[in-house]
Each structure stands twice: as C-alpha cells, then as structure tokens.
Amino acid sequence: MPDRDRSIALVAPRGIGRSLLLTVPMALFTLLLFTPVLRQPGRPTKLAALIAWAFMIALFFLMMRTRETYRWRRIFFITLGFLFPVGFIWDLVAVRSSMSIPIERMLSGDTPFCFMVLPMTLIPAALTRTIIFPGSILPTPSNPHSIAVMVALWLLATVILGKAWCSYGCFFGGLDEGFSSVAKKARLHKLNPKWRLAPWAILVAIVLLSAATYEPIYCMWLCPFKTVTEFPEVRSVQTALQFGIFIALFLALVVVLPFLTKKRTQCAFFCPFGAFQSIFSRTSIFDIRIDKEKCGAGCVLCQNNCPTLAIDQSSIQAGKTLSSCTRCGTCVDVCRKHAAVWHIKGTPVGVTPERARLLYLYAAWVFASIFGGSIIANSLQKLIGLIV
Amino acid sequence: MKRLTAILGYAAAVLTIVVAVVGPLFWFGVFSRAAAKTSLRIDPMYTGGEPARTIVHDGYQMVVYKPVPKRAPLSQTASFVQVVWKPASALPPAISEPVDLDGDGQPDCVVSFQASRGLDAKLRVSVEPLTTLVQPMNGVGKDSFSSLIARANDTIVVRVPLR
C-alpha cells in the first residue's frame, strides 16, 4: 500500500490576500463566540481561549491557502482527540478524586450523557418513555451535560455535518486518527473489507441487548474510550472484568491496530455510533464524488489512503464514496487527476468543486470551532494553569 | 430542471451554513424547553422511582418509594423498593427501623445500618425480612442497583430487593 502521496504540486496555492479575505468571516464569527470566555476572569482562561481561537483560524487560513483539507483538519482533530481526555480527567479528579463513577453519582443523576448511548436508548424510550442512562433530562448545576443538551448537540451536528461528525466532532475519533498517523508506513496491509460490516453488527446487537436488559450494554461492556474518560467503580469481579475489556479494546483498536494499519480501525471496524451516524450520511447536502472519466484506469490512491475504507472498486465505479465516508477530504487531496471532488447534491459533478468545498468548510469549521475549539480551550486552560 | 436542482442544492448548502452560525445561539434552549414538556424521564433503576409515602421522625424523615419491578427479561437488576433517610446529617448514630414496603400497614422488614460514620466511610446495611416479599441482606454495601446502601447528597439511600 503506498503512503499518502499528495498532489500539492498540481494544485496552485491561493494568494495570501484572497486566503485572508476568505478567512475573515470565520475569524470574526468565531471571535464573537469566544468573547464570553475571553471576558471571564483569570489569565489562563483568557490565554487558552485566545490560543484555541488562533489555532482554529490559522488552520482555516491554511485550508484556504493550500486548497487542502485533510492535512489541516487532521491537526485539529488529533489535537481535539488528545486534549479532550486531559480536560475531562482533570475535571473528574478535581470533583471526585477519581476517574471512576461511584454509584452515588449515578443515583443522583450526575453522569454526563455521552452521544454513544443514543442508539441504545431508542427502543426503551419508545416502549416505556424512560431513558436507560443515569443522567438527567435537563441540565443541572452538577450535570450541565444533560441528555437534552447532548441530544440537541447531536441533532445540530447531524444537520450540519451528517456522517462528517466522525471527522470534525468526535473527540474519540481524534485519538484513533492520532495513533494511525504515528508510523510512516503501514505494517499490516491486508484488511478484509468485510470487517466494514462489523460496526453494523455491533450496532444491531447492542440496540437489541440494551432493549432486552434495559441497560446501556455498549457503555457497560464494550466502550474502549472508558479507558480515557470515566468508568464504573470497580467493586466486584464483574466491574473488574468490564474495566479489563475497556483497556484491552482501547489498546487493540485505538492504539495498536491504527499504528499497524494506518487506518482508523476503531471507527471503521467497531464503532456502533459511527454506523448509526452512517444512516445520516445521505441526508447531508455535501458529499464527495468520483469522476469516472477523469479517474480512467484508476490509481486507487484514494482507496488506499481512505482512513475508514470508505472507497472500494464498486464505489469508484458508482462515482461516490460508501456511506461510511466521514468527509475527511483525504481522497480529494491525494487524487492526482482531480477525479475525487467535493460536491453539493443537485449540482453538476466536478464543475465547481472548490465552491462546494468552501461552502462545506464554512459550515463544518464553524461547528468544529464552537464545539472542538471550546474543548481545546478548556483543556489548554488546565495545562496553562499549571505553568502560569 | 438541472438548473433548478443546482439552485436548490446551493440554497440548501447556504442554509446549512446559516444553521451552523445561528443554531448554537438558541437551539439548546429551545430543545431543552421542548424536552421538559415531554413525559420522558430517567429509568427508575437509576432514580429509584416515585416516592409513595413519607414517615416523619424527630429531626429526620424516611421516604418509602413505590416498588420498581424488574425492568426487562434479561435485566441483571431484580425488583426493589428504595427507601431514603434524610437529611443524613440529622440521623441518629444507628438506624434499625421496621419498614412497610407495600403500604398495607404492616412492616415487611427491619432495615439496620450505622449512620454515624464519616462521609468517606463505607456504609453497610442489613435487612431482616418479616414477610415473604423481601429478600434478606446482610452487611451489604453497593452490590447492585437492587441491593445497596449509598450516600447521595445529604441522604442515605437503601434499596431492598424483592422476591
């Protein structure tokens, strides 16, 4: 499998003036959103917000200047993935001196709602109008990440991004992408494409099992990211076993396999929420198309470089990516023939791909700056607080 | 027709940007207010269900909740009744109290625990059944959602498993 081979030489960079002009609206709007944080007392808070804002705007400017998406988005996404646990764990340790969730906090409804739980809550909610999660419906002082807030966030993300949530919003995916970017070359090349169906199988299984047990099965037994967030207090053989499974899955799917394959293996082969979000892949107005005529014989650079295996021969022939495409932009950036292009549904393919990319990036980057930028700022504040 | 679909496509793309820009300003408030109007609630396995009656003692109260049945065929959590003593800070050092779980006027069990221990101390509860309704508990801590004793805020929560 070839390593990422970019077509930078074939794409002329945009002029600095035009790039700045395209960046100004994003800079002004996100500055407006960061203003409340910048007004908060405390030098670390102000400094962290300013750094996070400048970081997001610098990356957006580079996207405009180089006309590349993947490279700069990846920097944001990996930063988000690695900084999220820092801020999250910091807050947990500050409040309860531990990463484990004591049963007392579950009884009080103080567990922050995680979007991963959403598919598992649907059948019990439809049958009994109850949510099988130890959180609170509405935000409270002790639990601002209530179910209503997180579902509202998910709905907003789904309208704006669709499946691109997996490349612009999911802090867990950032860890996966980070470890897949460490090695220069893939050491494990043969990946059976049938594994792409595994997230769907896991999704169906956990939805049915959660309905049969009235417990969020994925969170209790399978979520690799419990390792870097919070997990049930170890107080029995069962909870010890659960904790062991979390660590094993995290090491295997988020660290080792991404390192060996240079693919986002957790996202591509395991994540049931990714499969759930694929349902909304087709509802997004933005997608990526492959011009078969320009592609010609097919160099399969796009197929080989796609981090979630969302392109195969059949999808190239069909002129589009699979529903697991996260709109990360790698296929567009590596295509030497400009056959893979950004596209707005309803418009002709390949006529104004840069316009489609710009419109997509404005929507996606506003969301990324508000959601991811605030997470980055929160974690940076903790780290700066150590120094200042 | 192609021109029309193209115009609609671009309009939808611009609308997506508008949603991204304007949405975060009001959407969370609107959605939370809408969620508050629904009858959705947290599963009683976590909340303990609804209070049934309150017994007032000198300086503290005991609240007996409605029985929570087993939630699903494969659920690990058995049926239980939640009993809450509050405020925890006003409780006598030792509690040993007959509790009427089903509201028939007759006590179903005697619940005993040491309330005087510090906030970080592990609580243990024993339940002596007086009827066949109740399963016994002997020095139980936080075994499961259906048999436990825990300190939540300024209350002490006991869950008594039912047969």
Contacts between the chains, C-beta under 8 A, distances in Angstrom:
chain1	res1	chain2	res2	distance
A	29	B	21	6.3
A	33	B	24	7.4
A	102	B	150	7.9
A	103	B	142	4.9
A	103	B	145	7.7
A	103	B	148	6.6
A	103	B	150	5.5
A	104	B	150	4.8
A	104	B	151	6.0
A	104	B	152	4.8
A	106	B	46	5.8
A	107	B	46	6.6
A	107	B	47	7.7
A	107	B	48	7.1
A	107	B	150	6.0
A	107	B	152	4.6
A	107	B	157	5.8
A	108	B	152	4.8
A	108	B	153	6.1
A	109	B	42	6.1
A	109	B	46	6.9
A	109	B	47	6.9
A	124	B	43	7.1
A	124	B	72	8.0
A	125	B	40	6.5
A	128	B	43	7.8
A	129	B	38	7.8
A	129	B	39	5.2
A	129	B	40	5.5
A	129	B	41	6.9
A	130	B	40	7.3
A	130	B	41	5.7
A	130	B	42	6.7
A	130	B	43	4.2
A	130	B	44	7.1
A	131	B	40	6.2
A	131	B	41	7.3
A	131	B	42	5.6
A	131	B	43	6.2
A	132	B	43	4.8
A	132	B	45	7.5
A	133	B	42	7.1
A	133	B	43	7.6
A	133	B	46	7.5
A	134	B	42	7.2
A	134	B	46	4.1
A	135	B	42	6.9
A	136	B	42	6.9
A	137	B	35	6.0
A	137	B	36	7.4
A	137	B	40	6.1
A	137	B	41	6.7
A	137	B	42	6.6
A	138	B	32	5.8
A	138	B	35	6.7
A	138	B	36	5.8
A	139	B	32	6.8
A	146	B	32	7.6
A	147	B	35	7.5
A	148	B	31	6.0
A	148	B	32	4.4
A	148	B	35	3.8
A	148	B	36	7.6
A	149	B	28	5.7
A	149	B	31	7.9
A	149	B	32	6.6
A	151	B	31	7.2
A	151	B	35	7.5
A	152	B	27	5.8
A	152	B	28	5.0
A	152	B	31	3.7
A	152	B	32	7.0
A	153	B	28	7.4
A	155	B	27	7.9
A	155	B	31	7.3
A	156	B	19	7.4
A	156	B	23	5.1
A	156	B	24	7.1
A	156	B	27	5.7
A	159	B	16	7.2
A	159	B	19	5.7
A	159	B	23	7.7
A	160	B	16	5.9
A	160	B	19	6.0
A	160	B	20	4.8
A	160	B	23	7.4
A	209	B	74	7.6
A	211	B	72	7.2
A	212	B	72	5.7
A	212	B	73	6.1
A	212	B	74	4.4
A	213	B	71	7.8
A	213	B	72	5.5
A	213	B	74	4.6
A	213	B	75	5.1
A	213	B	76	7.0
A	214	B	43	6.4
A	214	B	45	6.6
A	214	B	71	3.7
A	214	B	72	4.2
A	214	B	75	5.2
A	214	B	77	7.9
A	215	B	45	7.9
A	215	B	75	6.8
A	215	B	76	7.2
A	215	B	77	7.8
A	233	B	142	7.8
A	235	B	141	7.6
A	235	B	142	5.8
A	236	B	143	7.3
A	285	B	9	6.7
A	285	B	12	4.4
A	285	B	13	5.3
A	285	B	16	5.8
A	286	B	13	6.9
A	286	B	16	7.6
A	344	B	9	4.5
A	344	B	10	6.3
A	344	B	12	7.6
A	344	B	13	4.9
A	345	B	9	5.4
A	345	B	12	7.5
A	346	B	5	3.9
A	346	B	6	5.7
A	346	B	8	5.3
A	346	B	9	2.9
A	346	B	10	7.9
A	346	B	12	7.5
A	347	B	5	7.5
A	347	B	6	4.5
A	347	B	9	4.5
A	347	B	10	6.7
A	348	B	2	7.0
A	348	B	6	6.7
A	356	B	13	7.5
A	359	B	10	7.7
A	359	B	13	4.4
A	359	B	14	7.0
A	359	B	16	7.7
A	359	B	17	6.6
A	360	B	13	7.5
A	362	B	17	5.0
A	362	B	20	7.5
A	363	B	13	7.6
A	363	B	16	4.6
A	363	B	17	4.7
A	363	B	19	7.7
A	363	B	20	4.5
A	364	B	20	7.8
A	366	B	17	7.2
A	366	B	20	4.2
A	366	B	21	5.8
A	367	B	20	5.3
A	370	B	24	5.4
